[in-house]
């Protein structure tokens, strides 16, 4: 039951952090429009079949493959060569760099949380489920937000930004506590 509480805490806090950092990245792109062409160089296809496959990929395939690769293999292999703290940080940095501008920081924090969940439970299915739940909620919010209220309404953006700051503080405190409980102190 503790793992479910941990999973829900990480997922909910990460959603707020992710949106807060997306607001920040959109603000930076607004201030420095020259970055826009650099960051948004990918071609977007507005097609419902593409959207459906994208949803399946992000919600089902990515959590399984990313957790197996970054926690199941990379974290464990790095730990054979390095102290656990280095293994967590390196695997989390590599995980974060797979994610886009505005998501790198939240992906890094999320990856650390997934590593801690994995280490606490010694069960790769726990971070896979947390990752699935995180991506499902995030993608569902995007689909439900048809009017793009989350990125156009200044009151909603302000509230979400405040929640992002609070969430970041809470999750960083939780990471520090879990880090100490798991005795991951050597860097």
PABA-797060 format. One record per residue (C-alpha): residue in one letter; x, y, z. Coordinates in pm, whole numbers, padded with zeros to 5 digits, always signed. Layout:
BEGIN
AXYZ...
//
This chain:
BEGIN
X+00000+00000+00000X+00292+00233+00069X+00412+00187-00292X+00073+00300-00427X+00088+00611-00208X+00443+00677-00330X+00338+00626-00692X+00040+00862-00666X+00248+01125-00486X+00522+01118-00748X+00279+01120-01040X+00060+01405-00915X+00353+01622-00812X+00535+01549-01139X+00233+01654-01346X+00231+01996-01177X+00609+02033-01209X+00593+01938-01578X+00327+02198-01655X+00512+02464-01457X+00830+02398-01651X+00637+02398-01979X+00503+02744-01888X+00857+02856-01815X+00989+02717-02144X+00703+02882-02337X+00786+03211-02162X+01155+03176-02258X+01056+03100-02618X+00836+03411-02614X+01120+03629-02488X+01380+03474-02720X+01195+03394-03042X+01518+03288-03214X+01516+02976-02995X+01176+02884-03135X+01308+02750-03465X+01579+02556-03282X+01340+02394-03034X+01040+02338-03258X+01220+02185-03553X+01008+01870-03556X+00718+01834-03796X+00380+01794-03630X+00113+01593-03805X-00246+01674-03716X-00404+01340-03790X-00628+01137-03561X-00459+00807-03652X-00120+00962-03577X-00259+01097-03248X-00394+00754-03156X-00061+00583-03224X+00117+00862-03039X-00107+00807-02738X-00039+00431-02743X+00334+00494-02776X+00353+00751-02495X+00118+00578-02253X+00197+00209-02301X+00519+00148-02492X+00739+00427-02352X+00685+00344-01983X+00772-00021-02035X+01071+00033-02263X+01213+00332-02076X+01186+00170-01733X+01337-00156-01854X+01624+00032-02018X+01696+00306-01764X+01609+00138-01434X+01614-00231-01517X+01938-00236-01718X+02130+00092-01703X+02086+00167-01332X+02181-00188-01239X+02483-00199-01475X+02612+00139-01364X+02579+00028-01003X+02825-00253-01073X+03086+00011-01159X+02983+00315-00954X+02824+00400-00620X+02442+00393-00628X+02413+00773-00607X+02619+00816-00926X+02422+00539-01094X+02093+00711-01016X+02213+01053-01130X+02375+00930-01454X+02082+00711-01557X+01843+00997-01472X+02040+01248-01679X+02040+01013-01977X+01665+00957-01934X+01605+01333-01914X+01792+01406-02236X+01545+01189-02426X+01274+01439-02341X+01207+01772-02510X+01287+02129-02417X+01081+02223-02114X+01060+01861-02003X+01425+01782-01933X+01421+01907-01574X+01092+01741-01483X+01205+01421-01659X+01526+01425-01453X+01333+01463-01127X+01084+01198-01239X+01369+00959-01328X+01521+00997-00983X+01180+00921-00831X+01143+00614-01053X+01489+00494-00949X+01396+00537-00583X+01066+00350-00635X+01255+00071-00808X+01517+00050-00533X+01256+00062-00254X+01049-00219-00401X+01310-00413-00599X+01033-00458-00856X+01056-00304-01205X+00676-00324-01239X+00634-00049-00978X+00814+00226-01176X+00657+00094-01498X+00312+00140-01344X+00402+00485-01207X+00541+00588-01546X+00229+00455-01721X+00001+00644-01481X+00205+00964-01519X+00196+00951-01899X-00173+00851-01907X-00275+01147-01691X-00052+01392-01879X-00176+01278-02222X-00538+01271-02104X-00510+01631-01984X-00380+01736-02326X-00671+01557-02498X-00932+01696-02259X-00793+02052-02283X-00950+02108-02625X-00965+02486-02583X-00600+02496-02468X-00712+02665-02145X-00402+02543-01963X-00182+02753-02192X-00407+03050-02271X-00589+03138-01948X-00358+03348-01732X-00541+03265-01407X-00511+02891-01475X-00146+02935-01571X-00076+03129-01249X-00248+02866-01032X-00067+02583-01212X+00265+02767-01175X+00212+02809-00801X+00120+02441-00774X+00433+02357-00975X+00655+02544-00729X+00487+02380-00430X+00507+02039-00600X+00876+02085-00677X+00951+02169-00313X+00749+01872-00185X+00900+01624-00430X+01255+01743-00361X+01194+01698+00013X+01057+01350-00055X+01360+01262-00270X+01593+01377+00010X+01402+01171+00268X+01396+00858+00051X+01762+00909-00041X+01845+00901+00330X+01615+00605+00403X+01773+00404+00121X+02114+00521+00242X+02223+00647-00102X+02480+00890+00030X+02802+00821-00157X+02866+01043-00457
//
